[in-house]
């Protein structure tokens, strides 16, 4: 009986070490999930630990190998998510404008799986009771609704993140990718992949490089 509890303790310790390692390497997203990737990591680890620790037929060595494979897959997914924009959009999705200048876009809402009552609830939760009060409303990748009201100062727009041009953001502010590249070249930035983040603020572009 004692050996059974010792085995469980070792498996739990290995799971904890694996979790801490992945969080430290990939960032703190697991603590407050901001994307589908973060959620999947948590679900998979919970399933692995919950399904293995009480299964005496799975040895500690086998459990260790499972955790190593899981860790490698998560690190690979994190790398792809950071460096390949297509993969990032495929896994996490992208921000979607559902309200612009007081006009609701039903097609954009449907693409995010939102009904009219869902949108109304999200608006009311932020103190908005009429569409005409909203200058812009965006559904982020994690499902949160970001609202800019009529009369509010425009926020800073991240037009480049992680070396990738954010086409949707450019469309929001009425600019094109060609315009952005010309502006960046004027400031001495020839390769967008060297840019960690670039923000558009009141007609100016603020750039932070790697």
PyMOL commands that set and color helices and strands:
alter all, ss='L'
color gray80, all
select helices_A, chain A and resi 2-26+28-30+36-52+60-83+85-92+106-111+116-125+131-133+167-172+177-186+192-194
alter helices_A, ss='H'
color red, helices_A
select strands_A, chain A and resi 96-100+103-104+134-139+145-149+157-161+164-165+195-201+204-209
alter strands_A, ss='S'
color yellow, strands_A
deselect
rebuild
show_as cartoon
